[in-house]
Amino acid sequence: MPFFTYFSLFSFIFFPAFKTSAQVYNANYASVVNQCSSSNVLSNLIEYENLGIKRRGTVALDNTLTWLKNKYLSYGYTTSQITEDSYTYAGSTAVCKNLIVTKIGTVYPNTFVIIDGHYDSINGTGTNDNGSGLVCILEVARLLQNIPTQYSIKFINFSGEEDGLKGSQHFVASVVNSTTPKMNIKLVFNLDEVGGVAGMINNTITCERDMSTPTSNNAASAEVTNELITCVGLYSPLNTFLDRAYASDYMSFQSNNEVITGFFERNETTHKHTPTDFLVNMDPTYNYNVAKAAIGAMLHFAVVDASMSNEEFEASFQGSIYPNPAKDTLYVNCGKLDRNYTFNLVDLQGKILFSKTFEQAKQTESISVSNFSKGMYLAVIVSGDKRFTKKIFID
């Protein structure tokens, strides 16, 4: 069943711009969370473990990067949404790579919610540290792929974490701060070591907030972490424990004055950074419950968009955007919408490439797209309080 059709059966909870207000149980969000697959979590943990010790400069690390890319592609993300951030650092000649998958938001395409976790390991396969975080991120990416969100999302898989946060430090310096204007980040949600301990009662997840210097975003971090705690209670069976953030990839963002939050297991494994960090020493059911909590949190943080689907737009207002794919010219038929509207064409990195406001527009307006590269874009029409979004392919 198409997402919009399914969601039209329920009433939406709306959130104002740049603020996530009072949180209550949302049946729409729960319906997505309940699609989280325990078999996916388990099979992905097994596959990750079988890839071996993922140290810098190893074939295993390269193979894990390829494995991750293929996962995202299998979920419906396109090659144009997937980028690599390559780097080296002192003391090593190995080229390491961060993997970034971008999903563009419909209302705030230039503001990003980042969900991240590292994929490298040290001394062992790292099935808990941090295959457990990766499998949660993969489930979030799988289930949100076709769900429109108001804010853009970046799913980031970092390398170099075990060598001192090298991958996230490079990303912040070379991507976040080198973007013009600087990348606008709503928050960073870090998942590291969330697999639990075999043989123990694993029913609590640690939610982490910023308590370090610089302190300018500590209050904002505490606020979003409280929202994270609420999401855990609403969409998973887990209890929560509030603690500080430290020693993982979100700290590279924290040092850059970004707002951070995170998950970490409450029962802490004794097998991290050892040859025995295996699935047999974890609790995959706990890992699955953490994934459910992460899905609920990302639906809340990125804010599900209740904009009209193309079918609803055409049915309600007799409007359309065509052809799709387009070659040289894109046509916008405003149907019964107000003739005063704004058309935006947004790329997969959230950049508005073209914007035009029509006043007293003709029934059908033409827009030249011959100068744009082949690929997928997001067409956005804003007319008063109505918003319509559609994926457009330029051939």
N, C-alpha and C positions, 0 to 999 in steps of 0.2 A: 504494500500500500504506500503511495507517495507520502512523503513527510508532511506536506502541507495539508493534504486531505485528512491524514490521520490526526494531525494536531487541531484541525478545525472542529473536531468532535469535542474539544475541551475549551475551557475559557483560559486565556493567557493572563499571566501576572506580568505587568509592565514595570520597568525600572527607569527612572529618569537618567538623563545623560550624565556620565562620569560619576555615578553614584549607585551603589547597590543598596536599596533601602530595606525595610523590614522584611525578614525572611520567614516564609511559611511554607508548608509542604506544597509542592507543585506536582500535580498528577502527570503533567506533560513531561517534566524532568524525570520523574520516577519511572515512566514508561520507557524512557531511553536507558536509564540506569539498569533496569531489569533485563535489558538485552545483553548486559555484560556476560561474557561466556567463560565459565570456569574451565572448560576444556581448552579454550584459546590460551588462557593464562598458563595452564599446565603444559600444553604442547610448546608454547613459546619459551617457557623456562627450560624445557628439555632441549630444544633446538639451540638456545643460547649456550647452555652448558656444554653441548657437544662441539661447539666452535672452538673450545680450548682456552688457553691462557692469552688474554687479549692485551699484551704489553705493547708499548710503542715500538714500531719498526718490525712487528711480526706479521706473518701471513694471517694469523688468527684475527688480528685487529682489522686488517683489510677485509677479510671474509665477513666479519661481523658488520662492517659498514655496508657491504653489498647485501647482506641478509636484511638489514634494516631498510635499505632503499627498496628492495623487492617487497617487503611487507607493506610499505606505504603505497607502492604502485598497485598492489593487489587490493587495497582498500578503495581505490578509485582516484588517488591523487595522481597528478600528471607530472611528467618530467620537468615541466616549466615551474612547478610549485616546489621542486626539490633542488636545493643548492648545497654546495660543499664549501666550507671555510677552511682552507689549508694553512698550515703554519709549521714552523720549526722553532726550537728554542735552545738556549745555551746548554751545552753538555750532551747534545744529541744531534745527529745528522738526519734522524728519521723525520719524514714528512707525515704529520698527523692531520686528521680531518675531523671537523665538526659537521654534523648533518643537520640541515635546517629545512623543515617543511612548513610552508606558509599557506594559511587559509584566510582569505580576505573577508573582512567584516562588511556588512551592508550599510551601516550608519557611520561608523568611525573607522574607515579603512586604514587610516594612518596611526591608529592607536592599537598597541599589541598587548595581548595577554600571552605571556610565555610560560609554557610548561616544559620542564627540562629534567634530564637525568643523564648521567655519564654511562658510556658503554665500554670503557676500558677496564681492565682488571690487573691485579698484581699478585704474583705468587700462586695464583690458582684461577679457576674458571670464573670466579666472581658471580656465581649464580644468585646469591643474595645481594652482594655488593658489586654490581648494581643491576643484575638481570631482573631482579624483583621490581625495581623502579621502571625499567624499560617496558616490561610487559604491561604495566598499568598505563603508561603513556600510549602504547600501541592500541590498547582497548579504547582509550579516550579518542584517539585519532580515527579509529575504525568507525565508532558510533557517531562522531560529530561530522564526518566527512560530508554528508548531504544535508546537514542541519544548518540553516543560515543563522549566523550570530551577528549581533550588532558590532562587536569589536573583533578585530583581526586576531588570529591565533598563530603563534609560532611554536611548533613542536621541535625542540632542539635536543639532539643527542650529542653530548660532548665527549671528546677524547681528552686525554691528558689530566683527568681529575686526580688520578692516583699519583701523579708527578707534581702535585701542588697547584691544582686548578688551572693548569696551563691553557686548556682549550677554552674555558669560559673567560679567562683573562684576555685571551687573544680576540675572542668574539666581541667583548665589550669595547676593547680599544680600537679594533679595525673595522667593526661593523656598526655597533651602536653609536659610538662617538664620531665615527667618520661619515655617517649619513648626514646629508644636508637637506633640511635641518636635522639635528640630532634625532635619532629614533625615539618616538614617544611610547613609553612603556607604562601600561596601566599597573601591571604587577608581574612578578616572577614567582612561579609555583614550582618548587624543586622536590623531586622524589628520589630519595637515596636510601637504600637498604630498608626495605619494607616487607621482607619475606617471613618474619617471625622465626621462632625457634621450635624445632620438632620436639614433641613430648611435653610442651608447656601449654598453659592456657593463654592463647594469644587473642585477646579481645579488646585491646586498647592501642590506639595509634597516637603517637606524639605529634602535636601540631606546633610548628616552630615559628617564632616571630623574632624580629630584629631587636637586639638589645645592645648592639655594638655602636662604636663611633665610625663614621659621623652619625649623629643622632637626629638629623633633620627629618628623616622618614620613619623614625621609630613608632610614632603615634599612628601613622597610616598603616604600617606593618601590623601593629597590634589590632587595628580595626579589621583588616582583611583576614587576619588569622582567626579572629573571633567569628567572622563569617564562615571561614573554613570549618571551624568547630561545629557551627550550626549545620552546615551541609553534611558533615559526617553523621550527625544525629538524625538528620532527615532522610538520608538515602543509603545508610548502611547500618549493620547491627553493632558497629564498633563503639566503644567508649573512647574518650579523648583525654589526653594529658598535655597540658600547656608547658612548653619549654622554650629555650632560646635557640636561635639559629647559629650554626657554626660549622666550619671545616667542610663545606661542600660548595658546589658550583654557584649557588645563589649568592655567596659572599663576594664574588667578583662583581655582581650587580649591586650588592649592598654598598660596596666601596665607591660605587658610582652614583650613590644617592638614589637608587631605585627602590621601589617598594617590594619587599620579599615576604614569602611565606613558604612552608614546606611540610612534608611528611617524613617521619623516621620511625622505625619500629620501637615499641615500648620495651619489649623483651629483647635485649640486644645480643646478637649472636656472638659467640666466641670464635667463630670460624672465619671472620672477615680477614682478608689479606693472607690467607693460608691455603695450602693445597687441599683442604677439606671443606672449602666453601662450596658445597654441593647441594642439590635439591633435597637429598635425603636428610639433610640437617635443617630443613626449612619446614614451613607450614603453608602449603599452597592454598588452602582454604582461606587463611588469613590474608594472603596476597590478593586473592580474588575479592575479598571484602574491602581491602584498601583500594583496589581498582574501581569498585562501585562508588566509594566515597569520592575518588578523584573525578569520576565522570560527573557526578552531581555537582561538585565544586566548579568544574569548568563550564558547565551549563549556566551556572549562576554568575561566575566571573565574566564570561564572554557575552552573556545576555542573549538568550534565544530571540530571534527577530520574527515577529508575527506579520511581516510584510506580505503582500499578496504574492502568490505564485503567478507564473505566466498564465496558467489556465484560469485562475480567479480574476486576474486583470482583464483578460480577454472576455470572460463571461460577464463581469460586472460593468466594465466600462467600454467594451467593444474596442479595445486598443491592442496594439501589437508592436513588436520590434522585429524586423525581418530584413533580409534573409539571414538564416543562421545555419551554416557558416556564411559570413559575408566576405566578399572579395575586395571591391572598391568602394561600395556605398552601402551604408546602413540606413534604413528607413524607420522612422518613428511615427506611428499612427496613434494620436492621443485619444482616439475614441471619444468618449463622453467626459473625459477629464477636463478640468479647467485649461484654457488655452495658454495660461501662464505657467510654465514649468521649467525646471532645470534638468538638463541631461548631463551625466558624468560617465566617462569611460575610465575604469580603474584597472591597473595591472595587478598581477598576482603578488606583488610585493607591497600593495596598498597605496601606490602612488597614483594620484589622479592625473591621467595623461591628457585628458580633454574635458573641458567643461563649457557648456553654453546654456545661457538662460534665454528662453523664448518668451516674448511678450506678444500676446495675440497671435500665437503660432497658427500656421496653416494646419489643416486636418492632418496632413502628412508632411513631415519635414525630412530632408535628406542630410546625412552626415558622411563626409568623406573619411574613409578609414584606410585609404591606399598607402598612407605613409607609416602605418603601424605594422610591426612585425607579425608574422604568423603566430597564432597561439590563442590561448583562452583569456578572456577579459570579463569584467563585471560591468554590465550596463545598469545605471541607476537613474531612475526618474523620480524627481521630488516635485509634487504638486500640492501646495498647501500642507495639510497634515497627512497626506497620503504618500506612500513610498512604494516603489516597485523595483525589484531587482531581477536581473536575468543574466545567466552565463552566456557570453557571446564568443563565438569562435571566428577568428579572422583567418582566411585561407590565402 
